[in-house]
Amino acid sequence: QVKLVETGGGSVQAGGSLTLSCEAPMYSPHGDYIVKFAWFRQAPGKEREAVAASDGYTFLADSMKGRFGISRDYAKITAWLHMNIVKPEDAGVYYCATAKNLELRDQWSQWDLYDYWGQGTQVTVST
């Protein structure tokens, strides 16, 4: 199955910054649609958690507001999750997801509505 290409995970000190990227090669840059990008994360022993999503407008989980943001390149069908003021509780495996026809406003955090997923990238936070 075709997967999204995720890069950028690694180790970051608490209070620092890290950027994750997600490339979606299965979509056409000439299509008449906007690809919706989202990130979810999962820490050991915890359930999958919605982090952020974008359809041009950025949706953020409450604990990420003021710290995380999403930027995107529409021509390259690529998005970046910018993580700032990183906290120890931000550690986990981050998964990128995309959808073409999903209306994000009331549904962005529902992981089962996305079409494609990345392989996941580990984020470790040191104190």
matplotlib code that plots the C-alpha trace (Angstrom):
import matplotlib.pyplot as plt

x = [0.0, 1.3, 2.4, 3.1, 6.8, 7.6, 10.9, 12.2, 11.7, 14.5, 15.5, 14.8, 15.4, 12.4, 11.6, 13.2, 11.8, 11.4, 9.9, 8.3, 7.6, 5.1, 5.1, 2.1, 3.3, 0.0, -1.8, -1.6, -0.5, -2.9, -6.0, -9.1, -8.9, -7.0, -5.2, -5.9, -3.0, -3.1, -0.8, -1.5, 0.8, 1.0, 3.0, 3.8, 0.7, -1.5, -4.1, -3.6, -4.0, -4.9, -2.3, -3.1, -4.6, -4.7, -6.9, -5.3, -6.7, -4.9, -6.8, -4.9, -5.6, -5.9, -2.6, -0.8, -2.2, 0.4, 3.2, 2.5, 1.7, 1.4, 2.8, 2.4, 3.6, 0.6, 2.7, 4.8, 1.9, 4.0, 3.3, 5.3, 4.4, 6.3, 6.7, 7.8, 8.3, 8.3, 7.3, 8.2, 4.6, 5.0, 7.2, 5.8, 5.5, 4.0, 2.0, 1.1, -2.3, -4.0, -7.5, -9.0, -12.7, -12.8, -14.3, -12.0, -13.9, -15.8, -14.0, -10.2, -9.4, -11.1, -8.2, -10.3, -11.5, -8.1, -7.1, -3.3, -0.8, 2.9, 5.2, 5.5, 8.5, 9.8, 10.0, 12.0, 12.1, 15.0, 14.9]
y = [0.0, 3.5, 5.4, 9.0, 9.8, 11.2, 12.7, 14.8, 12.9, 12.7, 13.9, 17.4, 19.1, 20.3, 23.9, 23.4, 23.0, 20.2, 20.1, 17.0, 16.7, 14.7, 14.2, 12.8, 11.4, 9.7, 13.0, 15.2, 18.8, 19.6, 18.1, 20.2, 19.4, 20.4, 17.6, 17.6, 16.8, 15.7, 14.5, 12.0, 10.7, 7.7, 7.4, 4.0, 2.7, 5.5, 5.8, 7.5, 11.3, 13.9, 16.7, 19.0, 19.2, 21.5, 22.2, 25.6, 26.5, 24.9, 22.9, 22.2, 20.1, 22.3, 21.3, 22.3, 25.7, 28.4, 25.9, 23.9, 24.9, 23.5, 24.9, 23.4, 23.5, 22.9, 22.3, 19.6, 18.1, 18.4, 19.7, 20.4, 20.2, 22.8, 21.8, 24.6, 24.9, 21.1, 19.4, 15.9, 14.9, 15.6, 12.5, 9.6, 8.3, 10.8, 9.7, 11.8, 11.2, 12.6, 12.8, 14.3, 14.5, 14.9, 18.1, 18.9, 21.4, 18.9, 15.7, 16.5, 14.5, 11.3, 9.1, 6.5, 9.0, 9.5, 7.7, 7.4, 7.1, 7.5, 5.0, 7.0, 8.9, 8.9, 12.1, 11.9, 14.8, 15.1, 17.1]
z = [0.0, -0.9, 2.2, 3.0, 3.4, 6.8, 7.9, 10.7, 13.9, 16.5, 19.9, 21.2, 24.5, 26.4, 25.4, 22.0, 18.5, 16.0, 12.5, 11.0, 7.3, 5.4, 1.6, -0.2, -3.6, -4.4, -5.1, -8.2, -7.7, -10.6, -9.0, -8.2, -4.5, -1.5, 0.3, 4.0, 6.2, 9.8, 12.5, 15.3, 17.9, 20.2, 23.4, 25.0, 26.8, 25.6, 22.9, 19.6, 20.0, 17.4, 17.2, 14.3, 10.9, 7.9, 4.9, 4.6, 8.0, 10.9, 13.5, 16.8, 19.9, 22.9, 24.4, 21.2, 20.8, 20.9, 20.4, 17.2, 13.7, 10.2, 7.0, 3.5, -0.1, -2.3, -5.4, -3.7, -1.8, 1.3, 4.8, 7.9, 11.6, 13.5, 17.1, 19.4, 23.2, 23.2, 26.4, 27.8, 27.2, 23.5, 23.1, 21.1, 17.6, 15.3, 12.3, 9.3, 7.6, 4.6, 3.1, 0.0, 0.6, 4.4, 5.8, 8.7, 10.7, 12.9, 12.1, 11.9, 15.0, 13.9, 12.8, 11.0, 8.4, 6.8, 3.6, 3.8, 6.6, 7.1, 8.7, 11.8, 13.2, 16.7, 18.8, 22.0, 24.5, 26.9, 30.1]

ax = plt.figure().add_subplot(projection="3d")
ax.plot(x, y, z, "-o")
ax.set_aspect("equal")
plt.show()
